[in-house]
């Protein structure tokens, strides 16, 4: 078990679980969450608008570009489609207790402890004890 003291002196404990994930416990009175974007509706609209045209962006290209901002024009390049991007509120991919530690999808847990090196965050699941940090590949 690892004890992590944040900048406000709050202590969070991190413990590996039998199924290869990590359980975090602590005071979650002040906690910020993040949810991943769902580009499905937005991309489908983009593809429908560009049927038959050459150089239609792939889904990955679309995700990388849909939030592009044109400094000279002072607006989003793909404003119509950016407005259609939704949040997948069935999945938590970022959590940030007030005072830390900030944790998000894709982050290596070695920032908390070297004993978690190579354990990369996929998502977070609430549990009665705290939150289970789901690790990729487990």
N, C-alpha and C positions, 0 to 999 in steps of 0.2 A: 504494500500500500504506500502511496506517495501522498504526502501533505503538501499542498500548494497554498502559500499565503499571498493574497493579492495586495494591491497598493493601498487598500483600506484596512488591511489587517484581517480580512475574512479568510477563513481556512476552508479549502475544498479538498476532499480526498479523492484520489484516483486509484482504482483497483482493477486489475485484470480479472475478467470473468472466465468461467470454465469453457465458454463457447468462443473464446478468442477475442472478445470485445473489451471495452473498458467501462466501468461504472463510476460516474462522478456523483459525489454527495456534497451537500453544503446548503447554505442559506440562499435560496433562489427568489428572495422577496423582490429584488429588482433585477430583471433579466430581459434582455432583448433577443429576439429570434429573427432568423432570416429564412426565407423560403425560395426554392429554385424557380426560375422562370420556365413557363410552358410556352413554347413558340409555335405550337401546332396550329392554332387558329390563325395566327398572324402569317405564318409561312404558307398555309393553304390559300389565304387571300392573295398573297403576293404571286403565287404560282398561277392562280386563276386569272389574275390581271395581266400576266405575261405569257399566256398560252400562245404557242406558235412562234414565239420570239427566240432568237439566238441569245446565248450568253445569260440564260436564267441562272441565278445563283443556286448553288447546292444548299442543302439545309445548314451545313456547317458555315459556309460563307455568309448565309443570311444571318445566322446567329452572331457572327463576328462583326457584321456591318449594320444591322438594323437600328442600332442606337447611335450611329455616326452623327456628328454634329458639324454643320457647315458654319464656320466662324464668320465668314463674309456675309452670308445670308442671315445669320443669327437664328438658325432653326435646325431641327433634325432633318437629315437628308431623306429618311424614310418615315416621316411623321405618321402617315396613315397606318403603317404596319406596326410601328413602335407602340402605338396606342392599343393595339390588339394583343400585345404580349400580356399574359396573365401569370399569376403566381400559383404554384402547386402547393396549396396549404395543407396537403396531406403528408408533406415531407419537411422536416426541419434540417436545413443544411448549414446553419450558422447559429451559434449561441454565444452570448456575451453578457455574463453577469456583471453588474456594476462593479467597477474596480478590477475586472478581469477574472480569469483569463479569457481573452477572445479566442474562439475556436471556430473553424469553418471547414467545409468539404475540401478535400485535397491537401489539407495541412498534415504534416508529419508530427505525430505526438511527441517526438523527441524534444520539442520546445517546452514541454512540461517536465519530462524526465528522460534521460538517456535509456532507461529501462524500457521505454516505449518506442525506441528507434525502429524505423521501418513500418510502423503502424500508421496507416494513412486513413484519415477520417472520410467516411462515406456520408453519414447522416447521424441524427440524434433521435432517440426514442424515449419518451417519458416513462418512468417506472415509479412504483410506490416509494422507492428509496431515493430517487434522484433522476438522473438521465443516463441511459446507456449510450455510449459513443460507439456507433457501429463502424467497424473497420473493414475496408475493402479486402476481399479475398477470404473472409472468414465465414 
